[in-house]
Amino acid sequence: MSEKQVFATQAIAFKGADTKDPLAFRYYDASKVVHGKKMEDWLRFSVVYWHTFRAVGADPFGPQTLHRPWDTSDDITREFDAIAESCKHRVDAAFEFFTKLGVKYYAFHDRDVAPELATIDESNKLLEVVTDYMKVKQQETGVKLLWGTANLFSAPKYANGAATNPDVKIFAHACAQVKKAMEVTHKLGGEGFVFWGGREGYQTILNTDIKKELDHMAAFFHMAVAFKKSIGATFQFYIEPKPKEPTKHQYDYDAQTVMCFLKQYNLDDHFLLNIEPNHTTLAGHSYEHDIVLSAAYGKLGSVDCNTGDELLGWDTDQFLMDERKATLVMKAIVDMGGFTTGGLNFDCKVRRESNDLEDLFIAHVGSMDVFAKGLLNAVKLIEDGRLDQMKKDRYASWKEESLGSKVESGQATFGDLEAFAKANATPKIASGKQELYERVFNDSL
Ligand SMILES: [Mn+2]
């Protein structure tokens, strides 16, 4: 392969808070120890293959605006070796980018790195050849795979769903594709494997048997669990919730829905959640809701750390540039002791108007810095202690009254509570103090 570099940008350096250089870190100092851990270990940044190396800026109203030097040809009617060379050319560019940016992880879908060919065998052969090359690049650079996944939403055959398709023949294609994607993720030492069901849901309830589709999706996940065991893979499975888009109603609606599904079908031991805040806001929740909720139940595995636009009702996958939101996310992550297999994965794309190659660096560097600042703010909040103490004090009666522990341990009856209520007059209603909480939060910024 050619060793010619495609990016004019040099390796990104930490220059401190006073720098005005958009291609330098102001806050992200990878090896600096904060609250007992290196910043890089708290943040575990990952770059995505799909947006950063495959997005061309097309939208439903207009075609390609981003022309990348690594996109030599998408023509799959060429000879196998020529197709493989094009794919490897893109791999070179990707690893040059990861290395210059200074991230330790990346993530990809099978079809991002190797297009689907005429048969399953040909597609699998190409995926093996390209991922063999990716393995070499991982060894050369030390960059690792945060997670792999199968694209079960782009191919026309998945228009009516993959694991929830009404036709078992399409369901079989989805299983075959996931099986191969798991094999190559295992080969690359991936630390995780994600399921995102963009076509798992319905457009009209009139043609859809919801119970049957959910039963099929559960059967699909049980087979994935069994196959993972059979190949000796240890990567963590994640489900990524999203309420809608492209499908009108998606079954993996939000964190709480997915957690209930996993319980219902005895799958909860095998899956954590990969939370994308832009999906959370599409579900009508605040930015941090699914992160905080899944973390509270020990189910937060990884984060696709993007954001949406409050005035647009779709998934804009923007780079987060808002320090307040980053602080809320990092507070939840530090509170749970950090990631194990997951990380902050930039499932983000530059705008179709941001057509300089350099914009890819500016976007990642800017957002990495926002999360680094968010980490520093979160640690400041935790070490200051006021916010956590105020929240704890709000529930003090549950500790002060012996009845509280009786309820929490499941020992109380309605009769006990009725007797207590009769014996104790209604107390003064405590102030919620929202503005005070907001003021204390602001002190961390
Ligand atoms: Mn995502």
Residues whose N, C-alpha, C, O or C-beta is under 5 A from the ligand:
A	BS01	MN	E276 D304 D347
